[in-house]
């Protein structure tokens, strides 16, 4: 089975969680659009708020992700943006015993300090040990733009490489913010919902 097949075929999730990043709220950018798309596909979706998004505290964000996600399984999908990616990866790192996650989609993710946002250095710290995480995730996608002003593309490429996947590139999308003109993100939707059987086409709105 090719890596592309592994990322696109499988069981449709029964629930999904979308996590925002630094300075954002659940109502921003493309989050609500994606939640509506997933709900329409029969996937119960929530966008949990992370506390004080303009002054993220690692312990509080970790607690919020833990409370929202709980146990994961093959029917769980998690989508995260920017600083939310690092927070989700750290949560997965803490899960005890054998576990499997159905889908993980990381948009503008990173695990290293950002030159454009030194105020996040303490939160980012040493990043996250990703050893073995990808082996527990059935479908994994890392999405980036080619002109992100906050997360340099090489940092997201490095994250993708550590997870053993090739990044999916959306040209001209900046940091995937509404200010960049990004209020829909079909690439994230398509990474969560498995491809339909050959000969059938899923119907979505853009």
N, C-alpha and C positions, 0 to 999 in steps of 0.2 A: 504493500500500500504506500503510495507516495505521500509526502507531507501535505501537499495540497488536498488530496483526498481525505486525509485524516482530519483536516481542518474544516471540511465542508460537509461531509456526510455524517450521519448519526441521528440520534433521537432528538426530537424537538424538546427543548427545556420546558419544564412546568412552571418555573419561576425565574425571574431575573431581577438583578439589582444594578442600578446605575449610580456611580459615585462621582461627584463633582470634584474640582480641584481648588487650588488657592484662589481666594477672592470671589468664588462663584457660589451660587445657590441652586437648589433643585429646579428653579424655573428658568434658568439661563440657557443660552446657546441652543444646542440641539437635543438636550436631555429630554424635555417634554415630548418632542416629536418622536424620538426613539421609543419612549415609553408607550406612546399611543400606537406606534407600529407593532410593538411586541404584544401589547394587550390585544390588538386586533387579530393577531396570530394565535391567540389563546394562551399566551404566556403572561401570567400574573406578574406585573412589574411595579417596583417601587423605586423612588429616588430619595434615599435617606439624607436628611440635612446633616452636614458635619459642623460642629460648633465653631463659632468665631472664625469664619473662613478667611478673614483678613489678618488674623493673628493665630494661625494654626498651632495647636499644642499637640505634640505627638501622643501623649498619654490619652488625652481626651478624644482625639481622632481615632486612635486604636480602639478605645472603648466603644465608640459609636459604630465603627465597622463591625466589631465583634457582636454587639447587640443586634445589629441589623441582619447580619449574615447567619450567625449561628453555625450549625453543622452544614456541610456542603455534601452534595451527591451528584450523580451523573445527570440529574435533571435540573441542576442549578447553573445559571449563567450570570457572570459578573462582568460589567462593563465599567471601566474607570477612565478618567481623564486627568492628565497632568500629575499633580501631586497626589491625587487620589490613587493613581497607579502604584506608587511606592507604598502607600498606606495599605492597600489591598494585598500587595505582595508580602509585606511584613506580617499581615494577619495570617495569610496562608502558611507562612513559615512557622507560626506558633501552633498550628493544628496538631494534636497528638494522634499517634497510632496511624493505621492505614486509612486513607481517605482518597476520594476521587472527586474532581470538579468537572462538570460537563463542558463548560465553555468559559474562557477568559479572553476578554478583548481589552487591550490597553491602547489608549489614544494619547499620543504625545507623551509617552512614558519615559522615565529615566530613573537611574539609581545612583547618580553622581551630582555634585554641586552644580548649580547653574550660574554662569558668569553674569547673566542679566538680572538675577534675583539673589544677591548675596544675603538678603534678609532671611532666606530659607536655609542657610547653611547649617544652623543648629538642628533644624528639623530633619534635614536630609542626612546629616552625619556621615556615617560610613556606608550609607545606602542599605542594601539588603543582600544577604547570601541567597542566591538563587539555585544553588546546587540541588538537583533532584526534583525541583518543583515541576518542570515541564513533563516529567514522566507520570505525574499524577493528574494531568489535565488532558481531557479527550480532544478538545478543539481550542486552539490558541492562535490569536491574531494580535499583531502589533502594527498599529496604523500611525503614520506620520505624514506631515506635509514636506514640501521641499523648500519652504521659506519660513519656517517657524522662528519668530524673533526672540522667543523666550527659552525654548528647548532646542539647542543646536541639533540638526539631524544626526550627526555622528553619535550623539548620546543615546538617541532612540535606536539607532542601528546597533549600538553596543548592547543595549538591553535585549533586542531581538536575537542577537547572536548568542548571548548568555542563555536564552531560552530555547535556542535551537531552531528558530524560524526566520524566514526572510521578511523584512518589513513590507507592508503594503503602503504604497505612496499615493497620496492624494495631492496632485499639483495645485499650488496656489492657495492652499487652505490656511496658511498662517498657523496660528495656535488653535485652530478649530473653535474660534470664538464668534459670537454674533457680530462683533465689531469687524471680524474678517469676512463677514457675509455668510458664515456657516451656521445655518439654523436647521439644516437637515444633514444626516450623515448615513446615506444608504450603505456605505462600506461597513459600518458597525452593525447595522441591521442584518446585512447579509452574512456577517460573520457569526451571528447568534443563531439565525434560523437556518437549518440544514438545507442543502439544495434539494428540490423536489426530484422524484424519480424521473429518469430520462423520458422525454416526450410530454412532460407536464410542466407548466410554468406557474410559479407563484404570482399572485396579483398583489401589488403594493402601490401605494401612492407616494409620490415624491414631494 
